């Protein structure tokens, strides 16, 4: 690092990083630089984050719990460590985690109502974040057991989108997305079992990374939702998301999936080279025949044009998904059934959850084992899309990256799914979000990038999808797009449009 750039002011692809960025605007990378350079303190950053949460959460309702006293004590300790010269990747930086992840001393409600005991230990991802020096300020709202692309429920009310508080931020990591998009915290951990990081990232103008299965541990689970669910970061920039991914990544000793390590932060600084990109606007086979919203098509097509202008070869493509949904449904419902059956007060669960419990119980065992056994064939079929040795054989394969919409529609209004039966809810969410879930069946990585806005100012997103263990390529490409599109410059109003009276609920922070 040259003396002309004492604290790394020039970021990846030439983006300027200022050490004097205001605390409320600082991202994860900027906050680390400010702390290391002595321009701020962890106590100041954590206190400012807690103040912003207190001011915004009565409207946004992003947090289920706060740990204000403990977080401030940890910030003071981080300041002592920083003053002694200690440096860690996230030392003293405030972050949030989704409330499906264990934080010692706090209940893991995962969107449910009822009395649940506090966790006795941190989950592995939280343990690693703490080991990297991060200060966890609280746990963010999720819909009940992570089932839906909206974050609403009787246990906590409705979490709202900071771009328009009459709209959902998506789900199930909607609380994490709302908190980051509103600038309450610089980054947050979410989880993704059918798009639950990528969908809220798309609907709140964020970068959301669904990593390779096993990249970030889901301990104390060994194989969450029958291998569908992974943990991953939500942030405003690629560099911030990559930094959080690096800090949280790594296995627990009992984890069954252990992909080789990847340096996501280095990938965010690297040119991706010239890539062959397939644009797939047609959804995978679903229960509905809904086409993507015209504004979604416009936004993703414009992103494809930007990639072509950056030197990539982009062409329309038709991946062969096959009957991949036959593998998804048994695994998803069995995962819900496992969690719902363990709830101490099942009568408090949403009727749709109890329906999934019954379905998952019927489809468990042999059906789930058969569904999981199909994954090898699915890897071969869809992997051929990326196989350079098969380019030109059977439909233009040999792509490096698949580009698709993240959702088929802009963010729905709060309450749009209220009162629907389990079947009608499934139809409605499949119509709105048909693109993300196949990559959960495969266990492969994907990155949501902001794709622009509707005419009404609602955020839209696009997925960069790759084959097994391709996070580095996807992150490099996302960073190149970010340098061109500069999406981080556009932010929502402080609390969005005033909420309709009577909607939502109190944050319930403790």
C-alpha positions in Angstrom: 0.0 0.0 0.0 1.5 3.3 -1.0 1.9 6.3 1.2 -0.5 8.2 -1.0 -3.2 5.8 0.0 -2.6 5.3 3.8 -5.9 3.6 4.6 -6.9 2.0 1.4 -9.1 4.8 0.0 -9.2 3.3 -3.5 -11.4 0.1 -3.4 -11.9 -2.6 -6.0 -12.3 -1.5 -9.6 -11.4 2.1 -8.6 -14.2 2.8 -6.2 -13.2 5.5 -3.7 -13.2 4.6 0.0 -13.1 7.5 2.3 -11.8 7.1 5.9 -14.1 9.9 7.1 -17.3 8.3 5.8 -20.1 9.2 8.3 -20.9 6.4 10.7 -24.5 6.1 9.5 -23.3 5.7 5.9 -20.3 3.4 6.5 -20.4 -0.1 5.1 -18.5 -3.1 6.5 -15.2 -2.4 4.7 -15.4 1.3 5.5 -16.1 0.7 9.1 -13.1 -1.7 9.4 -10.9 1.0 7.9 -12.2 3.7 10.1 -11.6 1.6 13.2 -8.1 0.5 12.1 -7.2 4.1 11.3 -8.5 5.5 14.6 -11.1 7.6 12.9 -13.9 6.2 15.1 -14.5 3.7 17.9 -16.4 0.5 18.2 -18.4 2.1 21.0 -19.4 5.0 18.7 -20.3 2.6 15.8 -22.4 0.3 18.0 -24.1 3.1 19.9 -25.0 4.8 16.5 -26.4 1.5 15.2 -28.5 0.9 18.3 -29.8 4.5 18.0 -30.7 4.1 14.4 -32.5 0.8 15.2 -34.4 2.5 18.0 -35.5 5.3 15.7 -36.4 3.2 12.7 -37.7 -0.1 14.1 -41.1 1.1 15.2 -41.8 1.6 11.4 -39.6 -1.1 9.8 -39.9 -3.8 12.5 -36.6 -5.4 11.4 -35.5 -6.8 14.7 -36.9 -9.5 16.9 -34.4 -8.9 19.7 -31.7 -6.4 20.6 -28.8 -7.1 22.9 -27.9 -3.4 23.5 -26.2 -3.7 26.9 -24.1 -6.8 25.9 -23.2 -5.2 22.5 -22.0 -2.0 24.1 -19.9 -3.9 26.6 -18.4 -5.9 23.7 -17.7 -2.7 21.8 -15.8 -1.3 24.8 -13.7 -4.4 24.9 -13.1 -4.2 21.2 -11.9 -0.6 21.7 -9.4 -1.8 24.3 -8.2 -4.5 21.9 -7.9 -2.0 19.0 -6.0 0.4 21.3 -3.5 -2.3 22.1 -2.8 -2.8 18.4 -4.9 -6.0 17.8 -6.4 -6.4 14.4 -9.1 -8.8 13.3 -11.2 -8.8 10.1 -14.3 -7.4 11.8 -13.0 -6.2 15.2 -15.5 -3.8 16.7 -17.9 -3.7 13.8 -21.7 -4.0 14.5 -23.6 -6.7 12.5 -26.9 -8.5 12.8 -27.9 -12.1 12.4 -31.2 -13.7 11.4 -33.3 -15.2 14.1 -32.9 -18.8 12.8 -29.3 -18.7 14.1 -28.4 -19.5 17.7 -26.9 -16.7 19.7 -26.0 -17.8 23.3 -28.4 -16.5 25.9 -31.2 -15.6 23.4 -34.2 -17.7 22.1 -34.1 -18.7 18.5 -37.7 -18.1 17.6 -37.3 -18.4 13.8 -40.5 -16.4 13.3 -42.6 -18.4 15.8 -44.7 -17.4 18.7 -44.5 -19.1 22.1 -42.1 -19.5 24.9 -38.8 -20.9 23.7 -35.6 -21.4 25.9 -32.5 -19.3 25.2 -29.7 -21.0 23.2 -27.0 -22.3 25.4 -24.2 -21.7 22.8 -23.6 -19.7 19.6 -24.2 -21.4 16.3 -20.9 -22.0 14.4 -21.5 -19.0 12.0 -22.0 -16.7 15.0 -19.0 -18.2 16.7 -16.9 -17.4 13.7 -18.2 -13.8 13.4 -17.4 -13.2 17.1 -13.9 -14.8 16.5 -13.4 -12.3 13.7 -14.3 -9.5 16.2 -17.8 -8.6 15.1 -20.3 -7.2 17.6 -23.7 -8.8 17.2 -26.3 -6.1 18.0 -29.4 -8.2 17.6 -31.4 -10.8 15.8 -33.6 -10.0 12.8 -37.1 -11.1 12.0 -37.9 -14.0 9.8 -41.2 -15.5 8.7 -42.3 -18.6 10.5 -39.7 -21.3 9.9 -38.5 -19.5 6.8 -41.2 -20.8 4.6 -42.3 -17.7 2.6 -40.9 -14.7 0.6 -42.5 -12.3 3.0 -41.6 -11.5 6.6 -44.9 -11.3 8.5 -46.6 -13.2 11.3 -48.6 -12.9 14.5 -45.5 -13.4 16.7 -43.9 -10.1 15.6 -46.2 -8.2 13.1 -44.9 -7.2 9.7 -41.4 -6.3 8.7 -41.5 -3.5 6.1 -39.4 -2.5 3.1 -37.5 0.8 3.7 -38.0 1.7 0.0 -41.8 1.7 0.5 -43.2 0.6 3.9 -46.4 -0.6 2.3 -44.4 -3.4 0.7 -42.6 -6.5 2.1 -38.8 -6.6 2.0 -39.2 -10.2 1.1 -38.3 -13.3 3.1 -37.4 -15.2 4.8 -34.4 -13.1 5.6 -36.5 -9.9 5.4 -35.4 -8.5 8.8 -31.8 -8.7 7.8 -32.5 -7.2 4.4 -34.5 -4.3 5.8 -31.9 -3.6 8.5 -29.1 -3.4 6.0 -31.0 -1.5 3.3 -32.1 1.1 5.8 -28.5 1.5 7.0 -29.3 0.3 10.5 -26.3 -2.1 10.3 -23.6 -2.3 7.6 -24.2 -6.0 6.9 -26.2 -9.0 8.3 -26.3 -12.7 8.1 -29.3 -14.4 6.5 -30.2 -17.9 5.3 -31.4 -19.2 2.0 -33.5 -22.4 1.5 -35.4 -21.4 -1.6 -34.1 -17.9 -2.3 -34.4 -16.5 1.2 -31.3 -14.3 0.9 -31.5 -13.6 -2.8 -35.2 -12.6 -2.8 -35.1 -10.0 0.0 -31.8 -8.7 -1.5 -33.6 -8.2 -4.8 -36.5 -6.4 -3.2 -34.3 -4.1 -1.1 -31.5 -3.2 -3.6 -28.8 -5.3 -1.9 -26.1 -7.8 -2.7 -27.0 -11.2 -1.3 -24.8 -14.2 -1.6 -26.1 -17.8 -1.4 -22.8 -19.7 -1.0 -22.0 -23.3 -1.8 -23.7 -25.8 0.5 -21.4 -26.1 3.5 -19.4 -22.9 2.9 -20.9 -21.4 6.1 -21.9 -23.9 8.7 -25.6 -24.2 9.7 -24.6 -25.8 13.1 -26.3 -26.8 15.4 -28.1 -28.3 12.4 -26.0 -30.7 10.4 -27.9 -30.5 7.2 -30.6 -27.8 7.4 -33.9 -28.5 5.5 -32.5 -31.7 4.0 -29.5 -29.8 2.5 -31.6 -27.0 1.0 -30.6 -24.2 3.4 -27.4 -22.3 3.7 -26.3 -19.2 5.5 -25.0 -16.2 3.7 -24.4 -12.4 3.8 -26.6 -9.4 2.9 -24.8 -6.1 2.3 -24.9 -2.9 0.1 -21.7 -3.7 -1.7 -20.0 -6.8 -3.1 -16.9 -6.1 -1.0 -19.0 -5.9 2.2 -20.8 -9.1 1.4 -17.5 -10.8 0.6 -15.9 -9.7 3.8 -18.8 -11.0 5.9 -18.7 -14.3 3.9 -15.0 -14.7 4.6 -15.5 -14.1 8.3 -18.4 -16.5 8.8 -17.2 -19.3 6.5 -15.8 -22.6 7.8 -17.1 -25.9 9.0 -18.1 -27.1 12.4 -16.4 -30.4 13.2 -19.6 -32.4 12.7 -20.6 -30.8 9.4 -21.1 -33.2 6.5 -20.3 -30.7 3.7 -16.8 -29.2 3.5 -16.1 -27.4 0.3 -12.5 -26.1 -0.2 -11.9 -22.6 1.2 -12.4 -19.6 -1.0 -11.1 -16.0 -0.5 -14.2 -14.0 -1.4 -12.6 -10.6 -0.6 -9.8 -11.3 -3.0 -12.3 -12.4 -5.6 -14.1 -9.0 -5.2 -10.9 -7.3 -6.1 -10.2 -9.4 -9.2 -11.2 -8.9 -12.8 -13.5 -11.8 -13.8 -12.0 -12.0 -17.4 -14.2 -12.4 -20.4 -17.1 -14.8 -19.6 -19.7 -16.7 -21.5 -23.1 -15.8 -19.9 -26.5 -17.4 -20.6 -29.5 -15.2 -20.1 -32.6 -17.2 -19.0 -35.8 -15.2 -18.6 -38.1 -18.2 -18.7 -38.8 -19.6 -15.2 -38.1 -23.2 -14.4 -41.1 -25.5 -14.5 -43.6 -24.4 -11.9 -47.2 -25.0 -10.9 -48.2 -21.7 -12.6 -47.8 -20.3 -16.1 -47.2 -16.8 -15.0 -44.6 -14.8 -17.1 -42.2 -12.4 -15.4 -43.4 -8.8 -14.9 -42.5 -6.6 -17.9 -40.4 -4.3 -15.7 -38.5 -7.3 -14.4 -37.7 -8.4 -18.0 -36.7 -4.8 -18.8 -34.4 -4.5 -15.8 -32.7 -7.9 -16.3 -32.3 -7.4 -20.0 -30.6 -4.0 -19.3 -28.2 -5.8 -17.0 -27.4 -8.3 -19.7 -26.7 -5.5 -22.1 -24.3 -3.9 -19.5 -22.5 -7.2 -19.2 -22.1 -7.4 -23.0 -20.8 -3.8 -23.0 -18.2 -4.9 -20.4 -16.9 -7.4 -22.9 -18.7 -10.6 -22.0 -20.5 -12.9 -24.5 -24.1 -12.9 -23.5 -26.8 -14.9 -25.3 -30.3 -16.3 -24.5 -30.2 -19.8 -23.0 -32.6 -22.5 -21.9 -31.2 -24.6 -19.0 -32.6 -28.1 -18.8 -34.0 -28.2 -15.2 -36.0 -31.4 -15.7 -38.5 -32.3 -12.9 -36.3 -30.7 -10.2 -39.4 -29.7 -8.3 -40.0 -33.3 -7.4 -36.8 -33.2 -5.4 -37.5 -29.8 -3.8 -41.0 -30.3 -2.3 -40.3 -33.4 -0.2 -37.1 -32.0 1.2 -38.6 -28.6 2.0 -41.7 -29.9 3.7 -39.7 -32.5 5.6 -37.4 -29.7 6.9 -40.4 -27.7 8.0 -42.0 -30.8 9.7 -38.8 -31.5 11.6 -38.7 -27.9 13.1 -42.5 -27.7 13.6 -42.7 -31.0 15.4 -40.1 -29.7 17.9 -42.1 -26.6 18.8 -43.3 -26.8 22.4 -46.7 -25.2 21.6 -47.7 -26.4 18.1 -51.2 -24.8 18.4 -49.5 -21.4 18.1 -48.1 -22.2 14.6 -49.6 -20.8 11.5 -52.2 -23.1 10.0 -50.1 -23.2 6.8 -47.2 -24.4 8.9 -49.3 -27.2 10.4 -50.3 -28.2 6.9 -46.7 -28.4 5.9 -46.0 -30.4 9.0 -48.6 -33.0 7.9 -47.3 -33.1 4.4 -43.7 -33.3 5.4 -44.4 -36.1 7.8 -46.1 -38.1 5.0 -43.3 -37.4 2.6 -40.5 -38.1 5.0 -38.2 -41.1 5.2 -38.1 -43.1 1.9 -39.5 -40.3 -0.3 -37.0 -37.8 1.0 -34.1 -40.3 0.6 -35.2 -40.8 -3.0 -35.4 -37.1 -3.6 -31.9 -36.6 -2.3 -30.6 -39.5 -4.4 -31.8 -37.7 -7.5 -29.3 -34.8 -6.8 -26.4 -36.6 -8.6 -28.4 -36.9 -11.8 -29.5 -33.3 -11.5 -25.9 -32.1 -11.0 -25.0 -33.9 -14.3 -28.0 -32.5 -16.3 -27.7 -28.9 -15.2 -23.9 -29.1 -14.9 -23.8 -29.8 -18.6 -25.0 -26.2 -19.1 -21.6 -25.1 -17.7 -19.4 -27.8 -19.1 -17.0 -26.4 -21.7 -16.4 -29.8 -23.2 -20.1 -29.9 -24.2 -20.2 -26.5 -25.8 -22.1 -26.7 -29.0 -23.7 -30.0 -28.2 -27.3 -30.1 -27.2 -28.4 -26.5 -26.9 -25.4 -24.1 -26.6 -23.8 -25.3 -23.4 -20.5 -24.4 -22.0 -21.5 -21.2 -20.2 -19.6 -19.7 -17.3 -22.5 -18.0 -15.6 -26.3 -18.1 -15.8 -28.1 -14.8 -15.5 -31.8 -14.9 -14.5 -34.3 -12.6 -12.7 -34.3 -13.2 -9.0 -38.0 -12.7 -8.8 -40.8 -12.6 -11.4 -42.5 -9.6 -9.7 -41.7 -6.5 -7.7 -42.1 -6.7 -3.9 -45.8 -7.4 -3.0 -47.8 -5.3 -0.6 -47.9 -6.1 3.1 -50.7 -8.4 3.8 -51.0 -9.7 0.2 -50.8 -13.3 1.5 -53.0 -12.9 4.5 -55.9 -15.4 4.8 -54.7 -17.7 2.0 -54.8 -21.4 2.4 -51.5 -23.3 2.3 -52.1 -24.3 -1.3 -53.0 -20.8 -2.5 -50.1 -19.4 -0.6 -47.8 -21.8 -2.4 -49.3 -20.9 -5.8 -48.9 -17.2 -5.1 -45.3 -17.4 -3.9 -44.4 -19.7 -6.8 -45.8 -17.1 -9.3 -43.8 -14.3 -7.6 -40.6 -16.2 -6.9 -40.1 -19.1 -9.4 -36.4 -18.6 -10.1 -34.3 -19.1 -7.0 -35.2 -22.5 -5.5 -33.5 -24.9 -8.1 -30.0 -23.8 -6.9 -31.0 -24.8 -3.3 -31.7 -28.3 -4.6 -28.3 -28.4 -6.3 -26.4 -26.8 -3.4 -24.6 -24.5 -5.8 -23.8 -20.7 -5.3 -25.7 -17.7 -6.5 -25.4 -14.0 -6.1 -28.3 -11.4 -6.2 -27.2 -8.1 -7.7 -29.4 -5.0 -7.8 -31.0 -4.7 -11.3 -32.7 -1.3 -11.0 -36.1 -0.1 -10.1 -39.7 -0.1 -11.4 -41.3 3.1 -12.5 -42.8 3.3 -9.0 -39.3 3.1 -7.4 -39.5 -0.5 -6.2 -36.2 -2.4 -6.3 -35.6 -5.4 -8.6 -32.8 -7.9 -8.7 -31.0 -10.4 -10.9 -29.2 -13.7 -10.1 -25.7 -14.6 -11.2 -25.7 -18.4 -10.9 -22.8 -20.8 -11.3 -21.8 -24.5 -11.0 -20.4 -26.1 -7.9 -17.9 -24.0 -5.9 -18.0 -21.0 -8.3 -18.4 -18.3 -5.7 -15.1 -16.6 -6.7 -16.2 -16.1 -10.3 -19.7 -14.9 -9.4 -18.3 -12.4 -6.8 -15.7 -11.1 -9.3 -18.4 -10.6 -11.9 -20.7 -8.9 -9.4 -18.0 -6.5 -8.4 -17.3 -5.6 -12.0 -21.0 -4.9 -12.5 -21.1 -2.8 -9.3 -18.2 -0.6 -10.5 -20.2 0.0 -13.7 -23.7 0.4 -12.2 -22.7 2.0 -8.9 -25.9 0.8 -7.3 -24.5 1.6 -3.8 -25.0 5.3 -4.4 -28.8 5.0 -4.3 -30.4 4.6 -0.9 -33.9 4.5 0.5 -35.5 7.3 2.5 -34.9 7.1 6.2 -38.1 5.1 7.0 -39.8 4.9 3.6 -43.5 5.9 3.1 -45.5 6.2 6.3 -47.1 2.9 7.2 -50.8 2.4 7.1 -52.3 2.6 10.6 -52.9 -0.8 12.2 -50.4 -2.7 10.1 -47.3 -4.3 11.5 -46.4 -4.6 15.1 -43.9 -3.7 17.7 -40.3 -4.9 17.3 -40.3 -6.8 20.5 -36.7 -6.0 21.2 -35.3 -7.2 24.4 
